[in-house]
Amino acid sequence: MTTTHLTAAEAGHPRRDCSPPERLHLVDDRVSVSFEVCPPANGGEIPERDARRVGIARKLTAARLRYCGLEALVDDATLIVSELVTNAIQHGSGTQVTFTMTVRDGFLHLAVNDETPCRPVTRNAPDDAERGRGLFLVDCLASAHGGTWGTSDDGTTTWCRLAVPDGQS
C-alpha cells in the first residue's frame, strides 16, 4: 500500500499546461490526513478552525482526483467528503478526525474516522430545514456512481465507495 503526500502545488493549484496528466498506476493509491478537532457543545456551531478543516479535506480530494486523472468524480466526491467530515466534527466526540481516500479495484473509497463508536443516522429532514440532509446526499451520490456507503462495525468510521469511470482505474 502506498501512502501519498501531496506537494503544495498538487494540493492547491491545477495543472498549468494542457497536456493530459501522467497516468498513475491506481491499483492501490492512498492519501490520508488527520487533524485535531474540538467538537461543538450540544450540536452548536462548528468552531471556525474546524470548519476550515472541512475545506482542506475538500481541496485535498479535488487535487488528488485531478492529479490521478479522475476529474469526473471531483464534484461529487468533494461534496461527499464535505458531508462526512462535517458530520464527524459536528456529531463526533473524539478529538481527532482522519480522512482517507483510496483508489483500488475500480472504486474510489472515501473514509472518515472520528473515534466515536456511534453510527450515523440518515434523517428525513422537513422541507424547510436548513440541516439534516447530508447522509441522504451521500446515499444518492454513491448510488448514482454505482457505489454505496456505510459504517465500520465499531461505528468509528463512515465510508463511501464510488465506481471509477470505465478505463480510468
N, C-alpha and C positions, 0 to 999 in steps of 0.2 A: 504494500500500500504506500502511496506517495502522498505526503502532506506538502502542499504548495504554499509558499509565502509570496505574496504579490509585491512588486516594486511600487513606488509611489506613482509611477507613470501608468502601470497596469490598473491600479486601484481607482484613479480619478480622471484619467484622460483617454478619450477614444483614439483609435489609430489615426494618424495624420495622412497616411498615403491611401491610395485607392486599391492597392493590391489586396487580395484575399489574405486572411490571417493564416499563418503557418498551421497546418493541420497537426493536431496533437493526437497521440495515441490515448484514447479515452476509455481504456479498459477499467482503470481504477484511478480516477483523478479526484483528489480530495482537498478541500480548503476548510479550515476550521478556525474560529476565533472565539475567545472567551473574554467576558468583561464583568466587572463588579457592578451590581445594581443595588439600589435602595428601594425596596418595594413600597408603594404608597400605602398609607394607612386607610383601612376601611374603604377600599375602592376609590380613593381620591385621585387627584391628578398625578400623572407620572412626573417625577422631577425632571427638569429641563436637561440635566446631564444625561439621564437615562433615555429621554426622548431622542437625543442626538445619537444614541447608540443604535436606535432603530434605523435611522438614516444611513449610518455607517454600514450596517448589515445589508441594506438595500443596494448601496453603491458597490460593496464588495461582490454581491451576487451579480449585478449587472456587468461589472468589469470582467469578472471571471467567465461568465457565459459568453460575452463578446470575444474575449481572448480565445476561448475554445471553439469559436465559430457557431455558437448556439443562439444567435440573435433572435430567432423565432420564439424563444422561451423567456426572453428578458422581461417583458411587461408583466406577464402572469406570474413568473417566479418571484419577481421583486414584490409584487402585491402579497403573495403568499408569505414570503419572509417577513414582510412588514407586519402582517397579522399574527404570525406565530411568535415573533419576538415581542411585539406589544403585549400579547396575552401572557407571555412568560413574565414580563415585568409587572404588568397590571395585577395579575391573579396569583403569581407565584409568591412563595415566602422565603425562597433562597436568596443568597447574596451574590450569586454568580449565575450568568446565563452563558451557555455555549451554543453557538450556531455552527453547524457543519453542513457542507454541500459536497456531494459526491456524484460523479457521473460513472455509472457502471452498468454493464449488461443491458444497454439500451434505455436506461432510465436516469433521470436526474432525481436524486434523493436529497431532500431538504430536511434537516432535523434541528430542533431547538430543545435543549435540556435546561431546566430551571431548578433542579434539585428538589422540587416539590412533589411528593408522592400523591398527586391528586389528578384525576383525569378531567380534561376539559369537557365542557358540555355545550353542544350546539343548541342555541336558543331560537325560538320563534319570536323575533322582535316585532313589536307593533309597528305599523306603517309610519307613524310619526316619531319613532325612536331614533335617536342620534347614535346609538351604540347597539351592540349585540348581534351583528351580522357577520363577524369575522370568520368564524368557523364554517358558516354557511357558504361564504365566498370561497374559502379553501376547498370545501367539498365540491362546489360547482366547477372551479378551475381544474382541480385534479381530475374530475370526471371528463371534462372537455378535452383533456390531454391524455386520455386513456390510462389514468393513474388512480390513485387512492390516497387516503390519509388515515392516520390513527395515532395511537399512543403506545409507548412501551408497556410491558407487563407491570412494571412498578409505577407507572404513571408519571415518571420524571421527564420523559422525552415525548414531544409531539412531533410527528414526521409527516411528510408528504412526498409522494412519488409522481413524477410526470414522465410520460414516454418521450424520449428524444425523437425528433422528426426523422423519418427514414433517411438513411445514408449519412447521418451526422453523428453516429456513435462509433 
